[in-house]
Amino acid sequence: VQLQASGGGLVQPGGSLRLSCAVSGITFRINFMGWYRQAPGKQRELVASITPTSTSNYADSVKGRFTISRDNDKKTVYLQMNNLKPEDTAVYYCNARDPSNSRVFGPWGRGTQVTVSS
């Protein structure tokens, strides 16, 4: 499995970013996908997940501000992040996941850095 996350950057509080993750090495359309983040000194956490039929779920901390979506033709999963807050600062990663046990199938890679600061 190969996962390439991109789209991070520096944004002011209240701003928006759209992250993309290109996926290869798996049958993308049948896989559950997730966006995760890890802030300095904290454990990696799942912030948004999407099923093969595009049903989504969100962590309470991002609900109403983040939207996960997928394009099966492009084998890409997206994370639209609006109304960003300083506490959203983290390295963001995507991965394919098994929702029954929360295991992930790919390497974490470098992720993409999101920094929310004025």
CNS distance restraints for C-alpha pairs under 8 A (distance, minus, plus):
assign (resid   1 and name CA) (resid  23 and name CA) 7.34 0.50 0.50
assign (resid   1 and name CA) (resid  24 and name CA) 5.87 0.50 0.50
assign (resid   1 and name CA) (resid  25 and name CA) 4.40 0.50 0.50
assign (resid   1 and name CA) (resid  26 and name CA) 5.97 0.50 0.50
assign (resid   1 and name CA) (resid 105 and name CA) 7.11 0.50 0.50
assign (resid   1 and name CA) (resid 106 and name CA) 5.12 0.50 0.50
assign (resid   1 and name CA) (resid 107 and name CA) 7.33 0.50 0.50
assign (resid   2 and name CA) (resid  23 and name CA) 5.75 0.50 0.50
assign (resid   2 and name CA) (resid  24 and name CA) 5.15 0.50 0.50
assign (resid   2 and name CA) (resid  25 and name CA) 5.98 0.50 0.50
assign (resid   2 and name CA) (resid 106 and name CA) 6.62 0.50 0.50
assign (resid   2 and name CA) (resid 107 and name CA) 7.31 0.50 0.50
assign (resid   3 and name CA) (resid  21 and name CA) 6.35 0.50 0.50
assign (resid   3 and name CA) (resid  22 and name CA) 5.75 0.50 0.50
assign (resid   3 and name CA) (resid  23 and name CA) 4.78 0.50 0.50
assign (resid   3 and name CA) (resid  24 and name CA) 6.67 0.50 0.50
assign (resid   3 and name CA) (resid  94 and name CA) 7.00 0.50 0.50
assign (resid   3 and name CA) (resid  95 and name CA) 6.91 0.50 0.50
assign (resid   3 and name CA) (resid 106 and name CA) 7.24 0.50 0.50
assign (resid   3 and name CA) (resid 107 and name CA) 7.59 0.50 0.50
assign (resid   3 and name CA) (resid 108 and name CA) 7.83 0.50 0.50
assign (resid   3 and name CA) (resid 109 and name CA) 7.36 0.50 0.50
assign (resid   4 and name CA) (resid  20 and name CA) 8.00 0.50 0.50
assign (resid   4 and name CA) (resid  21 and name CA) 5.22 0.50 0.50
assign (resid   4 and name CA) (resid  22 and name CA) 5.14 0.50 0.50
assign (resid   4 and name CA) (resid  23 and name CA) 6.65 0.50 0.50
assign (resid   4 and name CA) (resid 109 and name CA) 7.71 0.50 0.50
assign (resid   4 and name CA) (resid 111 and name CA) 7.39 0.50 0.50
assign (resid   5 and name CA) (resid  19 and name CA) 7.05 0.50 0.50
assign (resid   5 and name CA) (resid  20 and name CA) 5.65 0.50 0.50
assign (resid   5 and name CA) (resid  21 and name CA) 4.21 0.50 0.50
assign (resid   5 and name CA) (resid  22 and name CA) 6.59 0.50 0.50
assign (resid   5 and name CA) (resid  92 and name CA) 7.77 0.50 0.50
assign (resid   5 and name CA) (resid  93 and name CA) 6.37 0.50 0.50
assign (resid   5 and name CA) (resid  94 and name CA) 6.66 0.50 0.50
assign (resid   5 and name CA) (resid 110 and name CA) 7.97 0.50 0.50
assign (resid   5 and name CA) (resid 111 and name CA) 5.47 0.50 0.50
assign (resid   5 and name CA) (resid 112 and name CA) 5.82 0.50 0.50
assign (resid   6 and name CA) (resid  19 and name CA) 5.73 0.50 0.50
assign (resid   6 and name CA) (resid  20 and name CA) 5.33 0.50 0.50
assign (resid   6 and name CA) (resid  21 and name CA) 6.31 0.50 0.50
assign (resid   6 and name CA) (resid 111 and name CA) 7.34 0.50 0.50
assign (resid   6 and name CA) (resid 112 and name CA) 5.49 0.50 0.50
assign (resid   7 and name CA) (resid  17 and name CA) 7.11 0.50 0.50
assign (resid   7 and name CA) (resid  18 and name CA) 6.02 0.50 0.50
assign (resid   7 and name CA) (resid  19 and name CA) 4.51 0.50 0.50
assign (resid   7 and name CA) (resid  20 and name CA) 6.11 0.50 0.50
assign (resid   7 and name CA) (resid 112 and name CA) 6.84 0.50 0.50
assign (resid   8 and name CA) (resid  17 and name CA) 6.93 0.50 0.50
assign (resid   8 and name CA) (resid  18 and name CA) 7.54 0.50 0.50
assign (resid   8 and name CA) (resid  19 and name CA) 6.27 0.50 0.50
assign (resid   8 and name CA) (resid 112 and name CA) 5.20 0.50 0.50
assign (resid   8 and name CA) (resid 113 and name CA) 5.17 0.50 0.50
assign (resid   8 and name CA) (resid 114 and name CA) 4.85 0.50 0.50
assign (resid   8 and name CA) (resid 115 and name CA) 7.86 0.50 0.50
assign (resid   9 and name CA) (resid  17 and name CA) 7.86 0.50 0.50
assign (resid   9 and name CA) (resid 112 and name CA) 7.91 0.50 0.50
assign (resid   9 and name CA) (resid 113 and name CA) 6.13 0.50 0.50
assign (resid   9 and name CA) (resid 114 and name CA) 5.05 0.50 0.50
assign (resid   9 and name CA) (resid 115 and name CA) 6.11 0.50 0.50
assign (resid  10 and name CA) (resid 114 and name CA) 6.18 0.50 0.50
assign (resid  10 and name CA) (resid 115 and name CA) 4.74 0.50 0.50
assign (resid  10 and name CA) (resid 116 and name CA) 5.92 0.50 0.50
assign (resid  10 and name CA) (resid 117 and name CA) 7.14 0.50 0.50
assign (resid  11 and name CA) (resid  15 and name CA) 5.94 0.50 0.50
assign (resid  11 and name CA) (resid  16 and name CA) 7.22 0.50 0.50
assign (resid  11 and name CA) (resid  17 and name CA) 7.76 0.50 0.50
assign (resid  11 and name CA) (resid  84 and name CA) 7.97 0.50 0.50
assign (resid  11 and name CA) (resid 114 and name CA) 7.82 0.50 0.50
assign (resid  11 and name CA) (resid 115 and name CA) 6.29 0.50 0.50
assign (resid  11 and name CA) (resid 116 and name CA) 5.00 0.50 0.50
assign (resid  11 and name CA) (resid 117 and name CA) 6.29 0.50 0.50
assign (resid  11 and name CA) (resid 118 and name CA) 7.65 0.50 0.50
assign (resid  12 and name CA) (resid  84 and name CA) 7.61 0.50 0.50
assign (resid  12 and name CA) (resid 116 and name CA) 5.40 0.50 0.50
assign (resid  12 and name CA) (resid 117 and name CA) 5.02 0.50 0.50
assign (resid  12 and name CA) (resid 118 and name CA) 4.98 0.50 0.50
assign (resid  13 and name CA) (resid  83 and name CA) 6.85 0.50 0.50
assign (resid  13 and name CA) (resid  84 and name CA) 5.35 0.50 0.50
assign (resid  13 and name CA) (resid  85 and name CA) 5.08 0.50 0.50
assign (resid  13 and name CA) (resid  86 and name CA) 6.38 0.50 0.50
assign (resid  13 and name CA) (resid 116 and name CA) 5.77 0.50 0.50
assign (resid  13 and name CA) (resid 117 and name CA) 6.04 0.50 0.50
assign (resid  13 and name CA) (resid 118 and name CA) 6.49 0.50 0.50
assign (resid  14 and name CA) (resid  82 and name CA) 6.98 0.50 0.50
assign (resid  14 and name CA) (resid  83 and name CA) 4.01 0.50 0.50
assign (resid  14 and name CA) (resid  84 and name CA) 4.87 0.50 0.50
assign (resid  14 and name CA) (resid  85 and name CA) 6.42 0.50 0.50
assign (resid  15 and name CA) (resid  82 and name CA) 6.15 0.50 0.50
assign (resid  15 and name CA) (resid  83 and name CA) 5.37 0.50 0.50
assign (resid  15 and name CA) (resid  84 and name CA) 5.46 0.50 0.50
assign (resid  16 and name CA) (resid  80 and name CA) 7.49 0.50 0.50
assign (resid  16 and name CA) (resid  81 and name CA) 5.39 0.50 0.50
assign (resid  16 and name CA) (resid  82 and name CA) 4.40 0.50 0.50
assign (resid  16 and name CA) (resid  83 and name CA) 6.16 0.50 0.50
assign (resid  16 and name CA) (resid  84 and name CA) 6.18 0.50 0.50
assign (resid  17 and name CA) (resid  80 and name CA) 6.16 0.50 0.50
assign (resid  17 and name CA) (resid  81 and name CA) 5.25 0.50 0.50
assign (resid  17 and name CA) (resid  82 and name CA) 6.75 0.50 0.50
assign (resid  18 and name CA) (resid  78 and name CA) 6.90 0.50 0.50
assign (resid  18 and name CA) (resid  79 and name CA) 5.61 0.50 0.50
assign (resid  18 and name CA) (resid  80 and name CA) 4.43 0.50 0.50
assign (resid  18 and name CA) (resid  81 and name CA) 5.98 0.50 0.50
assign (resid  19 and name CA) (resid  78 and name CA) 5.49 0.50 0.50
assign (resid  19 and name CA) (resid  79 and name CA) 4.96 0.50 0.50
assign (resid  19 and name CA) (resid  80 and name CA) 6.38 0.50 0.50
assign (resid  19 and name CA) (resid  81 and name CA) 7.89 0.50 0.50
assign (resid  20 and name CA) (resid  76 and name CA) 6.70 0.50 0.50
assign (resid  20 and name CA) (resid  77 and name CA) 5.89 0.50 0.50
assign (resid  20 and name CA) (resid  78 and name CA) 4.55 0.50 0.50
assign (resid  20 and name CA) (resid  79 and name CA) 6.55 0.50 0.50
assign (resid  21 and name CA) (resid  76 and name CA) 5.38 0.50 0.50
assign (resid  21 and name CA) (resid  77 and name CA) 5.23 0.50 0.50
assign (resid  21 and name CA) (resid  78 and name CA) 6.30 0.50 0.50
assign (resid  21 and name CA) (resid  94 and name CA) 6.44 0.50 0.50
assign (resid  22 and name CA) (resid  74 and name CA) 7.82 0.50 0.50
assign (resid  22 and name CA) (resid  75 and name CA) 6.10 0.50 0.50
assign (resid  22 and name CA) (resid  76 and name CA) 4.56 0.50 0.50
assign (resid  22 and name CA) (resid  77 and name CA) 6.80 0.50 0.50
assign (resid  23 and name CA) (resid  28 and name CA) 7.06 0.50 0.50
assign (resid  23 and name CA) (resid  75 and name CA) 5.58 0.50 0.50
assign (resid  23 and name CA) (resid  76 and name CA) 5.91 0.50 0.50
assign (resid  23 and name CA) (resid  77 and name CA) 7.92 0.50 0.50
assign (resid  24 and name CA) (resid  28 and name CA) 7.37 0.50 0.50
assign (resid  24 and name CA) (resid  75 and name CA) 7.19 0.50 0.50
assign (resid  27 and name CA) (resid  31 and name CA) 6.87 0.50 0.50
assign (resid  28 and name CA) (resid  72 and name CA) 6.62 0.50 0.50
assign (resid  28 and name CA) (resid  75 and name CA) 5.85 0.50 0.50
assign (resid  29 and name CA) (resid  52 and name CA) 5.86 0.50 0.50
assign (resid  29 and name CA) (resid  72 and name CA) 5.35 0.50 0.50
assign (resid  29 and name CA) (resid  75 and name CA) 7.40 0.50 0.50
assign (resid  30 and name CA) (resid  52 and name CA) 5.21 0.50 0.50
assign (resid  31 and name CA) (resid  51 and name CA) 7.05 0.50 0.50
assign (resid  31 and name CA) (resid  52 and name CA) 5.65 0.50 0.50
assign (resid  31 and name CA) (resid  96 and name CA) 6.31 0.50 0.50
assign (resid  31 and name CA) (resid  97 and name CA) 7.26 0.50 0.50
assign (resid  32 and name CA) (resid  49 and name CA) 7.30 0.50 0.50
assign (resid  32 and name CA) (resid  50 and name CA) 5.86 0.50 0.50
assign (resid  32 and name CA) (resid  51 and name CA) 4.63 0.50 0.50
assign (resid  32 and name CA) (resid  52 and name CA) 5.59 0.50 0.50
assign (resid  32 and name CA) (resid  96 and name CA) 5.76 0.50 0.50
assign (resid  32 and name CA) (resid  97 and name CA) 5.51 0.50 0.50
assign (resid  32 and name CA) (resid  98 and name CA) 6.68 0.50 0.50
assign (resid  32 and name CA) (resid  99 and name CA) 7.21 0.50 0.50
assign (resid  33 and name CA) (resid  49 and name CA) 5.67 0.50 0.50
assign (resid  33 and name CA) (resid  50 and name CA) 5.40 0.50 0.50
assign (resid  33 and name CA) (resid  51 and name CA) 6.61 0.50 0.50
assign (resid  33 and name CA) (resid  52 and name CA) 7.95 0.50 0.50
assign (resid  33 and name CA) (resid  77 and name CA) 7.53 0.50 0.50
assign (resid  33 and name CA) (resid  94 and name CA) 7.22 0.50 0.50
assign (resid  33 and name CA) (resid  95 and name CA) 5.81 0.50 0.50
assign (resid  33 and name CA) (resid  96 and name CA) 4.45 0.50 0.50
assign (resid  33 and name CA) (resid  97 and name CA) 5.64 0.50 0.50
assign (resid  34 and name CA) (resid  46 and name CA) 6.84 0.50 0.50
assign (resid  34 and name CA) (resid  47 and name CA) 7.56 0.50 0.50
assign (resid  34 and name CA) (resid  48 and name CA) 5.63 0.50 0.50
assign (resid  34 and name CA) (resid  49 and name CA) 4.13 0.50 0.50
assign (resid  34 and name CA) (resid  50 and name CA) 6.29 0.50 0.50
assign (resid  34 and name CA) (resid  94 and name CA) 5.57 0.50 0.50
assign (resid  34 and name CA) (resid  95 and name CA) 5.52 0.50 0.50
assign (resid  34 and name CA) (resid  96 and name CA) 6.28 0.50 0.50
assign (resid  34 and name CA) (resid  97 and name CA) 6.66 0.50 0.50
assign (resid  35 and name CA) (resid  46 and name CA) 6.09 0.50 0.50
assign (resid  35 and name CA) (resid  47 and name CA) 5.83 0.50 0.50
assign (resid  35 and name CA) (resid  48 and name CA) 5.26 0.50 0.50
assign (resid  35 and name CA) (resid  49 and name CA) 6.30 0.50 0.50
assign (resid  35 and name CA) (resid  79 and name CA) 7.41 0.50 0.50
assign (resid  35 and name CA) (resid  92 and name CA) 6.91 0.50 0.50
assign (resid  35 and name CA) (resid  93 and name CA) 5.69 0.50 0.50
assign (resid  35 and name CA) (resid  94 and name CA) 4.41 0.50 0.50
assign (resid  35 and name CA) (resid  95 and name CA) 6.66 0.50 0.50
assign (resid  36 and name CA) (resid  44 and name CA) 6.57 0.50 0.50
assign (resid  36 and name CA) (resid  45 and name CA) 5.38 0.50 0.50
assign (resid  36 and name CA) (resid  46 and name CA) 4.32 0.50 0.50
assign (resid  36 and name CA) (resid  47 and name CA) 5.37 0.50 0.50
assign (resid  36 and name CA) (resid  48 and name CA) 7.06 0.50 0.50
assign (resid  36 and name CA) (resid  92 and name CA) 5.63 0.50 0.50
assign (resid  36 and name CA) (resid  93 and name CA) 5.06 0.50 0.50
assign (resid  36 and name CA) (resid  94 and name CA) 5.94 0.50 0.50
assign (resid  36 and name CA) (resid  95 and name CA) 7.85 0.50 0.50
assign (resid  37 and name CA) (resid  44 and name CA) 5.45 0.50 0.50
assign (resid  37 and name CA) (resid  45 and name CA) 5.51 0.50 0.50
assign (resid  37 and name CA) (resid  46 and name CA) 6.62 0.50 0.50
assign (resid  37 and name CA) (resid  47 and name CA) 6.92 0.50 0.50
assign (resid  37 and name CA) (resid  90 and name CA) 5.82 0.50 0.50
assign (resid  37 and name CA) (resid  91 and name CA) 5.43 0.50 0.50
assign (resid  37 and name CA) (resid  92 and name CA) 4.26 0.50 0.50
assign (resid  37 and name CA) (resid  93 and name CA) 5.93 0.50 0.50
assign (resid  38 and name CA) (resid  42 and name CA) 6.24 0.50 0.50
assign (resid  38 and name CA) (resid  43 and name CA) 5.94 0.50 0.50
assign (resid  38 and name CA) (resid  44 and name CA) 4.25 0.50 0.50
assign (resid  38 and name CA) (resid  45 and name CA) 6.37 0.50 0.50
assign (resid  38 and name CA) (resid  90 and name CA) 5.23 0.50 0.50
assign (resid  38 and name CA) (resid  91 and name CA) 5.35 0.50 0.50
assign (resid  38 and name CA) (resid  92 and name CA) 6.61 0.50 0.50
assign (resid  39 and name CA) (resid  43 and name CA) 7.29 0.50 0.50
assign (resid  39 and name CA) (resid  44 and name CA) 7.32 0.50 0.50
assign (resid  39 and name CA) (resid  89 and name CA) 6.47 0.50 0.50
assign (resid  39 and name CA) (resid  90 and name CA) 4.19 0.50 0.50
assign (resid  39 and name CA) (resid  91 and name CA) 6.38 0.50 0.50
assign (resid  40 and name CA) (resid  90 and name CA) 7.03 0.50 0.50
assign (resid  46 and name CA) (resid  59 and name CA) 7.06 0.50 0.50
assign (resid  47 and name CA) (resid  58 and name CA) 5.64 0.50 0.50
assign (resid  47 and name CA) (resid  59 and name CA) 4.92 0.50 0.50
assign (resid  47 and name CA) (resid  61 and name CA) 7.94 0.50 0.50
assign (resid  47 and name CA) (resid  62 and name CA) 6.92 0.50 0.50
assign (resid  48 and name CA) (resid  56 and name CA) 7.09 0.50 0.50
assign (resid  48 and name CA) (resid  57 and name CA) 5.61 0.50 0.50
assign (resid  48 and name CA) (resid  58 and name CA) 4.42 0.50 0.50
assign (resid  48 and name CA) (resid  59 and name CA) 6.29 0.50 0.50
assign (resid  48 and name CA) (resid  66 and name CA) 7.95 0.50 0.50
assign (resid  48 and name CA) (resid  67 and name CA) 7.79 0.50 0.50
assign (resid  48 and name CA) (resid  68 and name CA) 6.41 0.50 0.50
assign (resid  49 and name CA) (resid  56 and name CA) 5.52 0.50 0.50
assign (resid  49 and name CA) (resid  57 and name CA) 5.29 0.50 0.50
assign (resid  49 and name CA) (resid  58 and name CA) 6.57 0.50 0.50
assign (resid  49 and name CA) (resid  68 and name CA) 6.97 0.50 0.50
assign (resid  50 and name CA) (resid  54 and name CA) 5.42 0.50 0.50
assign (resid  50 and name CA) (resid  55 and name CA) 5.45 0.50 0.50
assign (resid  50 and name CA) (resid  56 and name CA) 4.35 0.50 0.50
assign (resid  50 and name CA) (resid  57 and name CA) 6.55 0.50 0.50
assign (resid  50 and name CA) (resid  68 and name CA) 6.80 0.50 0.50
assign (resid  50 and name CA) (resid  69 and name CA) 7.06 0.50 0.50
assign (resid  50 and name CA) (resid  70 and name CA) 7.86 0.50 0.50
assign (resid  51 and name CA) (resid  55 and name CA) 5.22 0.50 0.50
assign (resid  51 and name CA) (resid  56 and name CA) 6.50 0.50 0.50
assign (resid  54 and name CA) (resid  69 and name CA) 6.82 0.50 0.50
assign (resid  54 and name CA) (resid  70 and name CA) 7.03 0.50 0.50
assign (resid  56 and name CA) (resid  68 and name CA) 6.79 0.50 0.50
assign (resid  56 and name CA) (resid  69 and name CA) 7.91 0.50 0.50
assign (resid  58 and name CA) (resid  62 and name CA) 6.53 0.50 0.50
assign (resid  58 and name CA) (resid  63 and name CA) 5.54 0.50 0.50
assign (resid  58 and name CA) (resid  66 and name CA) 7.91 0.50 0.50
assign (resid  59 and name CA) (resid  63 and name CA) 6.11 0.50 0.50
assign (resid  62 and name CA) (resid  66 and name CA) 5.66 0.50 0.50
assign (resid  65 and name CA) (resid  81 and name CA) 6.08 0.50 0.50
assign (resid  65 and name CA) (resid  82 and name CA) 5.12 0.50 0.50
assign (resid  65 and name CA) (resid  83 and name CA) 6.15 0.50 0.50
assign (resid  65 and name CA) (resid  84 and name CA) 7.66 0.50 0.50
assign (resid  66 and name CA) (resid  79 and name CA) 6.67 0.50 0.50
assign (resid  66 and name CA) (resid  80 and name CA) 5.49 0.50 0.50
assign (resid  66 and name CA) (resid  81 and name CA) 4.47 0.50 0.50
assign (resid  66 and name CA) (resid  82 and name CA) 6.06 0.50 0.50
assign (resid  67 and name CA) (resid  79 and name CA) 5.63 0.50 0.50
assign (resid  67 and name CA) (resid  80 and name CA) 5.02 0.50 0.50
assign (resid  67 and name CA) (resid  81 and name CA) 6.60 0.50 0.50
assign (resid  68 and name CA) (resid  77 and name CA) 7.27 0.50 0.50
assign (resid  68 and name CA) (resid  78 and name CA) 5.58 0.50 0.50
assign (resid  68 and name CA) (resid  79 and name CA) 4.56 0.50 0.50
assign (resid  68 and name CA) (resid  80 and name CA) 6.37 0.50 0.50
assign (resid  69 and name CA) (resid  77 and name CA) 5.80 0.50 0.50
assign (resid  69 and name CA) (resid  78 and name CA) 5.19 0.50 0.50
assign (resid  69 and name CA) (resid  79 and name CA) 6.57 0.50 0.50
assign (resid  70 and name CA) (resid  75 and name CA) 7.57 0.50 0.50
assign (resid  70 and name CA) (resid  76 and name CA) 5.81 0.50 0.50
assign (resid  70 and name CA) (resid  77 and name CA) 4.25 0.50 0.50
assign (resid  70 and name CA) (resid  78 and name CA) 5.95 0.50 0.50
assign (resid  71 and name CA) (resid  75 and name CA) 5.85 0.50 0.50
assign (resid  71 and name CA) (resid  76 and name CA) 5.39 0.50 0.50
assign (resid  71 and name CA) (resid  77 and name CA) 6.35 0.50 0.50
assign (resid  72 and name CA) (resid  76 and name CA) 6.60 0.50 0.50
assign (resid  84 and name CA) (resid  88 and name CA) 6.47 0.50 0.50
assign (resid  84 and name CA) (resid 116 and name CA) 6.72 0.50 0.50
assign (resid  85 and name CA) (resid  89 and name CA) 7.59 0.50 0.50
assign (resid  85 and name CA) (resid 116 and name CA) 6.11 0.50 0.50
assign (resid  86 and name CA) (resid 115 and name CA) 7.35 0.50 0.50
assign (resid  86 and name CA) (resid 116 and name CA) 4.70 0.50 0.50
assign (resid  86 and name CA) (resid 117 and name CA) 5.87 0.50 0.50
assign (resid  87 and name CA) (resid 116 and name CA) 7.58 0.50 0.50
assign (resid  88 and name CA) (resid 114 and name CA) 7.49 0.50 0.50
assign (resid  88 and name CA) (resid 115 and name CA) 7.46 0.50 0.50
assign (resid  88 and name CA) (resid 116 and name CA) 6.72 0.50 0.50
assign (resid  89 and name CA) (resid 113 and name CA) 7.78 0.50 0.50
assign (resid  89 and name CA) (resid 114 and name CA) 5.35 0.50 0.50
assign (resid  89 and name CA) (resid 115 and name CA) 4.58 0.50 0.50
assign (resid  89 and name CA) (resid 116 and name CA) 5.46 0.50 0.50
assign (resid  90 and name CA) (resid 113 and name CA) 6.07 0.50 0.50
assign (resid  90 and name CA) (resid 114 and name CA) 5.53 0.50 0.50
assign (resid  90 and name CA) (resid 115 and name CA) 6.64 0.50 0.50
assign (resid  91 and name CA) (resid 111 and name CA) 5.89 0.50 0.50
assign (resid  91 and name CA) (resid 112 and name CA) 5.42 0.50 0.50
assign (resid  91 and name CA) (resid 113 and name CA) 4.34 0.50 0.50
assign (resid  91 and name CA) (resid 114 and name CA) 6.00 0.50 0.50
assign (resid  92 and name CA) (resid 111 and name CA) 5.27 0.50 0.50
assign (resid  92 and name CA) (resid 112 and name CA) 5.21 0.50 0.50
assign (resid  92 and name CA) (resid 113 and name CA) 6.17 0.50 0.50
assign (resid  92 and name CA) (resid 114 and name CA) 7.01 0.50 0.50
assign (resid  93 and name CA) (resid 108 and name CA) 6.66 0.50 0.50
assign (resid  93 and name CA) (resid 109 and name CA) 7.73 0.50 0.50
assign (resid  93 and name CA) (resid 110 and name CA) 7.68 0.50 0.50
assign (resid  93 and name CA) (resid 111 and name CA) 4.55 0.50 0.50
assign (resid  93 and name CA) (resid 112 and name CA) 6.62 0.50 0.50
assign (resid  94 and name CA) (resid 108 and name CA) 7.57 0.50 0.50
assign (resid  94 and name CA) (resid 111 and name CA) 7.48 0.50 0.50
assign (resid  95 and name CA) (resid 104 and name CA) 6.25 0.50 0.50
assign (resid  95 and name CA) (resid 105 and name CA) 6.88 0.50 0.50
assign (resid  95 and name CA) (resid 106 and name CA) 6.05 0.50 0.50
assign (resid  95 and name CA) (resid 107 and name CA) 7.80 0.50 0.50
assign (resid  95 and name CA) (resid 108 and name CA) 7.23 0.50 0.50
assign (resid  96 and name CA) (resid 104 and name CA) 5.59 0.50 0.50
assign (resid  96 and name CA) (resid 105 and name CA) 5.52 0.50 0.50
assign (resid  96 and name CA) (resid 106 and name CA) 6.54 0.50 0.50
assign (resid  97 and name CA) (resid 102 and name CA) 6.15 0.50 0.50
assign (resid  97 and name CA) (resid 103 and name CA) 5.61 0.50 0.50
assign (resid  97 and name CA) (resid 104 and name CA) 4.23 0.50 0.50
assign (resid  97 and name CA) (resid 105 and name CA) 5.99 0.50 0.50
assign (resid  98 and name CA) (resid 102 and name CA) 5.26 0.50 0.50
assign (resid  98 and name CA) (resid 103 and name CA) 5.29 0.50 0.50
assign (resid  98 and name CA) (resid 104 and name CA) 6.26 0.50 0.50
assign (resid  98 and name CA) (resid 105 and name CA) 7.84 0.50 0.50
assign (resid  99 and name CA) (resid 103 and name CA) 7.37 0.50 0.50
